[in-house]
Amino acid sequence: MKSQKGYVLVVKPVSRQFAPERWWKAAVEQIARWWKLHRERVELATLSDDALKDMGLSRADVYEEMERPFWDDPMKR
């Protein structure tokens, strides 16, 4: 067994006392993300046709985006 390298996997136990705090934080972050998506979609809808053309979007693309439900996150964050 000359020159054999070994690796040890260390797993930390998860403390259950902080689990509700993590769930709460994750829920708040998700709601904040949904609110940000809503604001971005509203801002996109207020852009002029020229600005949309500069981005390579049409008004139909904007309408399609506005019809998406707030929880439909294209980035899946």
C-alpha positions as CSV (number, residue, x, y, z in Angstrom):
1,M,0.0,0.0,0.0
2,K,2.8,2.3,-0.8
3,S,1.8,5.9,-1.7
4,Q,-1.9,5.3,-1.3
5,K,-3.9,8.4,-0.4
6,G,-7.0,8.1,1.6
7,Y,-9.9,10.6,2.1
8,V,-12.2,10.8,5.1
9,L,-15.7,12.2,4.7
10,V,-16.8,14.1,7.8
11,V,-20.5,14.7,8.2
12,K,-21.7,17.2,10.8
13,P,-25.0,16.3,12.5
14,V,-27.8,18.6,11.7
15,S,-29.1,20.4,14.8
16,R,-32.9,20.1,14.9
17,Q,-33.3,23.0,17.2
18,F,-32.6,25.5,14.4
19,A,-34.7,23.8,11.7
20,P,-37.7,26.1,12.1
21,E,-35.5,29.1,11.9
22,R,-34.0,27.8,8.6
23,W,-37.5,27.1,7.2
24,W,-38.7,30.5,8.2
25,K,-35.6,32.2,6.5
26,A,-36.1,30.1,3.4
27,A,-39.8,31.1,3.2
28,V,-39.0,34.8,3.7
29,E,-36.4,34.6,1.0
30,Q,-38.8,32.9,-1.4
31,I,-41.5,35.5,-0.9
32,A,-38.9,38.3,-1.4
33,R,-37.9,36.6,-4.7
34,W,-41.5,36.4,-5.9
35,W,-41.9,40.1,-5.0
36,K,-38.8,41.0,-7.0
37,L,-40.1,39.0,-10.0
38,H,-43.4,40.9,-9.8
39,R,-41.6,44.3,-9.8
40,E,-39.4,43.3,-12.7
41,R,-42.3,42.2,-14.8
42,V,-44.2,45.4,-14.1
43,E,-41.1,47.4,-15.0
44,L,-40.7,45.4,-18.2
45,A,-44.3,46.2,-19.1
46,T,-43.7,49.9,-18.7
47,L,-40.9,50.0,-21.2
48,S,-41.4,51.6,-24.6
49,D,-41.5,49.6,-27.8
50,D,-38.2,51.1,-28.8
51,A,-36.5,50.0,-25.5
52,L,-38.0,46.5,-26.0
53,K,-36.7,46.4,-29.6
54,D,-33.3,47.2,-28.3
55,M,-33.5,44.2,-26.0
56,G,-34.8,42.0,-28.8
57,L,-38.3,41.7,-27.3
58,S,-41.7,42.4,-28.7
59,R,-44.8,43.6,-26.9
60,A,-46.2,40.1,-27.3
61,D,-43.2,38.7,-25.4
62,V,-43.9,41.2,-22.6
63,Y,-47.6,40.2,-22.5
64,E,-46.6,36.5,-22.3
65,E,-44.2,37.3,-19.4
66,M,-46.9,39.3,-17.6
67,E,-49.3,36.4,-17.9
68,R,-47.0,34.1,-16.0
69,P,-48.0,33.4,-12.4
70,F,-45.8,35.1,-9.7
71,W,-44.3,31.8,-8.5
72,D,-43.1,30.9,-12.0
73,D,-39.5,31.7,-11.7
74,P,-37.5,31.4,-14.9
75,M,-34.2,31.2,-12.9
76,K,-35.6,28.6,-10.4
77,R,-34.0,30.4,-7.4
